[in-house]
Amino acid sequence: MKSKFYEKIGERLFTDILPNGLTVYYLPKADYNRTYGLFTTNFGSLDTSFVPLGESEFQTFPEGIAHFLEHKLFEKEEGDVMYKFGALGAQTNAFTSFSRTSYLFSTRENSYECTELLLDFVQKPYFTKENVEKEQGIIQQEIQMYQDDSDWRLFAGLLEKMYPDSPLAADIAGTPATINAITADDLYKNYEVFYHPKNMNLFLTGPFDIEMMSDFVRSNQAKKDFADLSEIQRKEIKASEPISGESLELEVAMPKFALGLRGEDQLSSDSKTLFKYKLANQLFLDLLFGRTSQRYEELYNSGLIDDSFGFSFDLDKRFHFAVLTADTENPQILGQTLQEAIKSYKIDRDFSEEHLDLLKREMLGDYFSSLNSLEYIANQFSSEIYGDLTFFDFPEILKELSLSEIEKFADQFISEMKKVEFTILPK
Amino acid sequence: MADGVMLHLIKESKFKTVRLMVRFREEMSADTLGKRVLISNMLESTNAVYQTGKDFSRKLSEMYGASFTTGVAKKGKQHLLSLNMSIVNPKLVDFDTLGAAVDFLKIAIFQPDAANGQFNPEIFKREQRNLLHYLASMNDDRSYYASRQLANLFFEDENQALPSVGTSELIAKENPKAVFEYYQKMLTDNAIDIFVLGDVDEKRMIERFADFNFTDRAVSKEIFYQQSLTESSVVTDEKEVAQSILQFAYQMPIAYGDKNYLALQVMNGLLGGFAHSKLFTNVREKASLAYSISSTFDSFTGFLKIAAGIDVENYEEAKSLIFEQLEAIKSGDFTELEVEQTKTMLRNAYFVGQDSPSNTIELEYVKALIPDKFLPMSEFLKALESVSKADLISVAKSLNLQAEYFMKGFTVNQEKMEVSLEK
């Protein structure tokens, strides 16, 4: 087990890679009341095409299968695992994203029992024809619930137009039709590959004793057998040409506008460069569109945007994109203004050293504040894509980032990106 | 600090931040609600020193990303307007973020963007317009809308039926002069509580806040709202939504800190507060009749709500199954294990709340607001432990159904969903 003290933030992180391939992170927090555990597999809604265990051909599974499997893992022959956590006084939940599925518990008492339960329930599937059919009804309801959320519809609609004919265009939960096509056998085939310890990580934080907890996890894992798994073969994501300018009518008070920038440039395989690339493009958007920018001030004063204006830069090994969204009376003008700003950023008054220093200060402060939240820290670790670097290396990386580097990374991104506009209009 | 003005210091070193809050309180009224919500937005956007949103944001960024937010809330009969700041512990960044934060609060409160007896009319118009947009978009949120309708059906008192964020009508009728005049009154008449939570020097904080010079004031002590029973009402709205929403409002004769308060907590947990609850297990998990279902209560207004997201054709079935769950508790049809589990969950939630700065401050606020009824940790835990089966039955029996609201979805979206299958 490796241990590293991060002086800047005053935290000690332990990392253990177990013989079965599972990566475990421990972050002891003596003065917190609660223990939080997050068990994650690198398996999400995008992984619908891969080579099943013991086979040699790619097979494609229905959209929404990762999310379906997440729901189904909670159900065991003896009932729902949720009640077992409840009996231990703990809360549990799970979530599925494009690339990951995570299971969690949060508890004050029985932290060992909860850790054991988390590991055991995720590592012991129970899928039957009957319980698969029952779940189909529950997930249909969940899909419907999201249909009524207009902000979600905006984001989903944008992705659909940005990445047509690819898993990124599909709802993470699938559609009623794809959900109904899922069988217990499909679930097992997905489970065998993606829930192998080599493809998973566990993050534990709380007021536990590090020696006792790590021994406990090690002995739990040593008791279990797993099939040999070579490198997982996932089908590369290939989307058709994006479609810009479409809209959808819903019952909303004001138009909702989204501008998506689909990244087409080749990402670096060097972890530090990748970390910097992501941070640089976040700062790039912040410089041009953040609340400290002249542009935000003007757009806000003119009434073209309000507090709902927001933007983000998402990066994963298999995709990266920026999204800007706003409720606005005039989507067309806003779209032109945003696109124009991106095009001519080099001569932008907000693209300056002084502004960057200010934003770096803010980002560092926000980073420290985020360390109050055990959930946030755990989520950052579970989505780790930077190799040896971790979320705790953030302050060092941020410090190194200069305006010229930001320009370099932003150029790399925007010189090849594809722009997509999508709007939701009031009925 | 003065009559009706209190400073509360909470020493705590486990967080990487220091949190400050200044809270103004007065009795909820339709006359002042719109003004308070507008003030909240005005103070959050600009002031006489930081006159543009950009200057304002830049100042906060300079303080290592300090956050400054304002907010409104209801607590029983009282309306609360709060200014919140959260800053990084000065020791982490080697910069006096705390001193800067107190300065910033002082400016926000005493130097608003106003002249000639009124708020800056231009900024006022903008914030008013944004608020109206915000309220309109809140109504796009179906479950918020349903909850508003249910509250309107339930509350007899018009003031009490109003949401803490006001309504479009109340916001639209205000002007910069009337709101500024009210603001002066608010500063001199409202009860004020100031909180500082973190790794801070107490003496310095007392000095810094004494400098705010708040004067003596007589403050309202009427906290709890309780209404008598009314005719029960049922309303159905048709809306174009994929998921229908069914909600019930109950009157309960129990308030925070009452003898039966912990029994109410446990009863609600057992009914619909947790994943092992009757509603969740039987309506959602076993019968698959709802995607979301829960019960919540407000012990300052005697209001308990059951809310479910259902399929429109399951209305009758879901409704009767929901009622059955409450009946089950009334007739003692629950196990010792279910009760124990609920108690454990509540105990944990209590401790877990202490890992959050804002939660810790809220608890301290309740203590300041109703010192006689406040339950310190040991009493809370003891009272929780001693809740008996008979207590739970009696609490369940004391609930009175007062209103039902059903947002009935049309099927238009169903067709749309099928179209989207072809993608």
Interface residues (C-beta under 8 A of the other chain):
Chain A: I9 D31 Y32 N33 R34 D80 M82 Y83 G86 A87 L88 G89 A90 Q91 T92 S106 T107 R108 E109 K134 G137 I138 Q141 E142 I143 Q144 M145 Q147 D148 D149 S150 E160 A169 A170 T175 P176 A177 E251 V252 A253 M254 G290 R291 T292 S293 Q294 Y296 E297 Y300 N301 G303 D306 D307 S308 D327 L358 L359 R361 E362 M363 L364 G365 D366 F368 S369 L371 N372 L374
Chain B: S13 K14 F15 K16 T17 T52 G53 K54 S57 R58 L60 S61 E62 M63 Y64 G65 A66 S67 S86 I87 V88 N89 L92 V93 T97 R126 R129 N130 H133 Y134 A136 S137 N139 D140 D141 R142 K239 E240 V241 A242 Q243 F274 A275 H276 T281 R284 E285 S288 A290 Y291 S292 G309 D311 L337 Q341 T344 M345 R347 N348 F351 V352 Q354 D355 S356 P357 N413 M417 S420 L421 K423
